[in-house]
Amino acid sequence: MLKRNEKRKFLLMHIFRGVQTLSEHGGKCDKCEKYEECKDERKIKFMNEKIKTRMSKIKHKIAIISGKGGVGKTVITVNLAAAFASKGYTVGVLDADIHGPCVPKMLGIPNKKLVAGPPGIFPAVGPLDIRVVSMDFLLPSEETPVIWRGPLKMAAIKQFLSDIVWGSLDYLLIDLPPGTGDEPLSVMQLLPDMDGTIIVTIPSQVSQRVVKKAVSFSRQLGIPVIGIIENMSGFTCPKCGAEIDIFKVGGGLKIALELNVPYLGKIPLDPRICEDSDEGKPFVINHADSPAAKAFMEIVEKIEEWLKSKKMEKKVEEG
């Protein structure tokens, strides 16, 4: 019978079998047979340096978060990634939802696997050359659950961040699971120089209440809020273009004004978004002329403007 710590080590090594690599930094940590169980401070420093080195090649790192589930956060992440990529940017998506990874499915690459080489682990490549890393690539089947407690999830996230060879990227979008628990906290604390967070909500008052927690979460960690997106905001008929407010509208704008954070825009309901997600096709590309796709592109422009303004502010501060 395996003891708890031995079982954790076994599970983590089992999940990551086939993708273990040697360090490109020439250190001894990755070569040590006790690497997985080691708690030496030098190992922590070693991993943090690896993460810093990997992330230094990425211009912008943005986390997509929500206070609660069911608001379409992953759909927003995937389509923002595709929208950025369609403008010529190099884009990566880190699916940090350990228990419910679905980014690969929405990008049409559920059966791909991560490939290891001497430099590290390479992301899978999806449409528009979007680089993707997800726990989904490491599971033996789509029915396999990940039944892990916090420490093991923390170890997996650290390994994702330190061992993945993203290469040079313009944007890395991190799709975080709902709430403010282990995975969001781990990623936000481990990633250096995070540009900010995008918070996804829906028009309901229930969702608005929880958005406040997500904004406070970002602020307490010292990470700027790039803005709020209101998803499922009204319904645009694909036949005639008429707009119907099925779930109300305006909740995202209201909460943005109340909390003094930018409002990025709203995405109307469109049944084709669900259809394209199920078929693994980015909606913004497959239905580029639709009102919802145009809304995504307008949000991307606002994100670009926000990042440019922050860059200018930083230059002014530095003199």
C-alpha positions in Angstrom: 0.0 0.0 0.0 1.5 3.3 -1.0 1.8 6.1 1.6 0.1 9.4 0.7 3.3 11.2 -0.4 4.5 8.2 -2.4 1.1 7.9 -4.1 1.2 11.6 -5.0 4.7 11.2 -6.5 3.6 8.1 -8.4 0.5 9.8 -9.8 2.4 12.9 -10.9 5.1 10.9 -12.5 2.5 8.6 -14.2 0.6 11.6 -15.7 3.8 13.2 -16.9 5.5 10.0 -18.1 7.0 10.5 -21.5 7.4 14.2 -21.1 10.1 14.4 -18.5 13.1 16.4 -19.7 16.6 17.5 -18.7 17.1 21.2 -17.8 18.4 23.4 -20.5 20.1 25.4 -17.8 22.7 22.7 -17.1 21.6 22.4 -13.5 21.6 19.2 -11.6 18.0 19.3 -10.2 16.3 17.6 -13.2 18.9 14.9 -13.2 18.4 14.0 -9.6 16.5 10.8 -8.9 14.9 12.6 -5.9 13.7 15.6 -8.0 10.0 14.9 -7.6 10.0 14.6 -3.8 12.7 17.2 -3.1 11.7 20.2 -1.0 15.1 21.9 -0.9 15.0 25.7 -1.3 17.6 25.4 -4.1 15.1 23.4 -6.1 12.4 26.0 -5.6 14.9 28.7 -6.7 15.9 26.5 -9.7 12.2 26.1 -10.8 11.5 29.8 -10.4 14.5 30.7 -12.5 13.3 28.2 -15.2 9.8 29.8 -15.2 11.3 33.3 -15.4 13.5 32.2 -18.4 10.6 30.6 -20.2 8.3 33.5 -19.6 10.9 36.1 -20.7 10.2 35.3 -24.3 6.5 36.1 -24.0 5.5 39.7 -24.5 2.1 39.7 -22.9 0.6 37.3 -20.3 -3.1 37.6 -19.6 -5.2 35.5 -17.3 -8.9 34.9 -18.1 -10.9 34.5 -14.9 -14.4 34.3 -13.5 -15.8 34.3 -10.1 -18.1 31.4 -11.0 -18.6 28.6 -13.5 -21.0 28.6 -16.4 -20.2 32.0 -17.8 -18.4 30.8 -21.0 -14.9 31.7 -19.9 -13.2 29.1 -21.9 -15.2 30.0 -25.0 -14.0 33.6 -24.5 -10.4 32.5 -24.1 -10.4 30.3 -27.2 -12.0 33.0 -29.4 -9.8 35.8 -28.1 -6.8 33.6 -28.9 -8.1 33.0 -32.4 -8.9 36.7 -32.8 -5.4 37.7 -31.8 -3.9 35.0 -34.1 -6.0 36.2 -37.0 -4.3 39.6 -36.7 -0.9 38.0 -37.2 0.2 37.6 -33.6 1.8 34.5 -32.2 -0.4 33.1 -29.5 -0.4 30.4 -26.9 -3.1 29.1 -24.6 -2.4 27.5 -21.2 -5.4 25.5 -20.1 -4.9 25.7 -16.3 -8.2 24.0 -15.5 -6.8 20.7 -14.1 -10.1 19.0 -13.5 -12.1 20.2 -16.5 -9.7 20.9 -19.4 -11.6 21.6 -22.6 -9.5 24.0 -24.6 -8.2 21.2 -26.9 -11.7 20.2 -27.8 -12.7 23.7 -28.7 -9.7 24.1 -30.9 -10.2 20.8 -32.6 -7.0 19.1 -31.3 -8.3 16.8 -28.5 -6.2 13.8 -29.6 -2.8 15.5 -29.8 0.0 14.9 -27.4 2.7 17.0 -25.9 6.2 16.2 -27.3 9.4 16.2 -25.3 12.9 17.1 -26.5 16.2 18.2 -24.9 15.0 21.8 -24.3 11.8 20.7 -22.6 8.1 20.0 -23.4 6.7 21.4 -26.6 3.0 22.6 -26.8 0.6 21.1 -29.2 -0.3 23.3 -32.2 -3.8 24.1 -33.2 -5.5 26.3 -35.8 -3.8 29.5 -36.8 -0.6 28.0 -35.2 -2.0 28.6 -31.7 0.2 26.8 -29.2 -1.7 24.9 -26.6 -0.9 23.1 -23.3 -3.5 21.3 -21.3 -3.9 18.5 -18.9 -6.3 17.0 -21.4 -3.2 16.0 -23.6 -1.8 13.9 -20.7 -4.9 11.8 -19.8 -5.2 8.3 -21.2 -8.9 8.9 -22.2 -11.6 11.6 -22.0 -13.3 9.7 -19.3 -10.3 9.8 -17.0 -10.9 12.1 -14.0 -8.1 14.0 -12.2 -8.8 13.4 -8.6 -6.1 15.5 -7.0 -5.8 17.7 -3.9 -4.1 21.0 -3.8 -0.4 20.0 -3.4 -0.4 17.7 -6.4 -2.2 20.4 -8.5 0.3 22.9 -7.4 3.1 20.6 -8.5 1.5 20.0 -11.9 1.1 23.7 -12.5 4.7 24.4 -11.6 5.8 21.7 -14.0 3.6 23.2 -16.8 5.1 26.6 -16.2 8.8 25.6 -15.8 9.1 22.8 -18.4 7.0 24.0 -21.4 9.0 25.5 -24.2 6.6 28.1 -25.5 9.2 29.9 -27.6 8.6 33.5 -28.6 5.0 34.6 -28.2 3.1 37.9 -28.5 0.3 36.7 -26.2 -0.1 33.9 -23.7 -3.7 33.5 -22.6 -4.2 31.5 -19.4 -7.6 29.9 -19.0 -8.1 29.6 -15.3 -10.8 27.5 -13.5 -13.6 29.4 -11.8 -13.1 30.9 -8.4 -10.1 32.0 -6.4 -8.7 28.7 -5.2 -5.5 26.7 -5.8 -5.0 26.9 -9.6 -5.8 30.6 -10.0 -3.7 31.5 -7.0 -0.8 29.3 -8.1 -0.6 30.7 -11.6 -1.0 34.3 -10.6 1.7 34.0 -8.0 4.2 32.0 -10.1 4.0 33.9 -13.4 6.4 36.9 -13.5 5.3 40.2 -15.0 1.6 39.3 -15.6 0.0 42.0 -17.7 -3.4 41.6 -16.1 -6.6 39.7 -15.9 -9.8 39.7 -18.0 -12.9 38.9 -16.0 -15.8 37.2 -17.7 -19.4 37.6 -16.4 -23.0 37.2 -17.6 -25.8 39.8 -17.1 -27.4 38.1 -14.1 -27.2 39.7 -10.6 -25.8 36.5 -9.2 -22.8 36.6 -11.5 -22.3 40.3 -10.8 -22.0 39.6 -7.1 -19.3 37.1 -7.7 -17.4 39.3 -10.2 -16.6 41.6 -7.2 -14.7 38.7 -5.6 -12.7 38.2 -8.8 -11.8 41.9 -9.0 -10.7 41.9 -5.4 -8.7 38.7 -6.0 -6.7 40.4 -8.8 -6.2 43.6 -6.8 -5.0 41.8 -3.7 -2.4 40.0 -5.7 -1.3 43.3 -7.3 -2.4 42.3 -10.8 -4.2 44.9 -12.9 -7.7 44.2 -14.2 -7.6 44.8 -18.0 -11.4 44.8 -18.1 -14.7 43.0 -17.8 -16.5 41.1 -20.6 -20.2 40.5 -20.5 -20.9 37.2 -22.2 -24.3 35.9 -23.3 -25.5 39.5 -23.4 -28.7 39.5 -25.5 -29.5 37.3 -28.5 -28.8 38.3 -32.1 -30.9 36.4 -34.6 -28.6 34.8 -37.2 -31.5 35.1 -39.7 -32.6 38.7 -39.4 -30.1 40.3 -37.0 -32.8 41.3 -34.5 -31.6 41.6 -30.9 -33.5 40.1 -28.0 -32.5 40.5 -24.3 -33.0 36.9 -23.1 -30.8 37.2 -20.0 -30.9 40.9 -19.6 -28.0 43.2 -20.6 -25.8 45.8 -19.0 -24.7 43.9 -15.9 -21.1 43.9 -16.9 -21.0 47.6 -17.6 -22.8 48.3 -14.3 -20.3 46.4 -12.2 -17.3 47.9 -14.2 -18.5 51.4 -13.4 -19.1 50.5 -9.8 -15.7 48.9 -9.3 -13.9 51.5 -11.5 -12.4 49.0 -13.9 -12.5 49.0 -17.8 -15.5 47.6 -19.6 -14.3 45.7 -22.7 -17.7 44.9 -24.2 -20.4 42.3 -24.5 -20.7 39.1 -26.6 -24.3 38.3 -27.7 -25.7 34.8 -27.6 -25.3 33.0 -30.9 -26.1 29.3 -31.2 -23.3 28.9 -33.7 -20.8 29.7 -30.9 -21.8 26.4 -29.2 -21.9 24.5 -32.5 -18.4 25.7 -33.5 -17.0 24.9 -30.0 -18.3 21.4 -30.3 -16.8 21.0 -33.7 -13.5 22.4 -32.7 -13.6 25.5 -34.9 -12.9 29.0 -33.6 -16.2 30.9 -34.0 -14.5 34.2 -34.8 -12.9 32.6 -37.8 -15.8 30.4 -38.9 -18.3 33.2 -38.7 -16.2 36.3 -39.0 -19.1 38.4 -40.3 -21.4 37.7 -37.4 -22.2 40.4 -34.7 -20.6 38.2 -32.0 -17.4 37.7 -34.0 -17.2 41.5 -34.6 -17.7 42.0 -30.9 -14.7 39.7 -30.2 -12.5 41.7 -32.6 -13.6 45.0 -31.0 -12.6 43.6 -27.6 -9.2 42.6 -28.9 -8.7 46.2 -30.1 -9.5 47.5 -26.6 -7.0 45.0 -25.1 -4.3 46.2 -27.5 -5.1 49.9 -26.6 -5.0 49.1 -22.9 -1.6 47.4 -23.2 -0.2 50.3 -25.2 -1.4 52.8 -22.6 0.2 50.8 -19.8 3.5 50.6 -21.8 3.4 54.4 -22.2 2.7 54.9 -18.5 5.7 52.7 -17.6 7.9 54.7 -19.9 6.8 57.9 -18.3 7.5 56.5 -14.8 10.9 55.3 -15.8 11.7 58.8 -17.2 
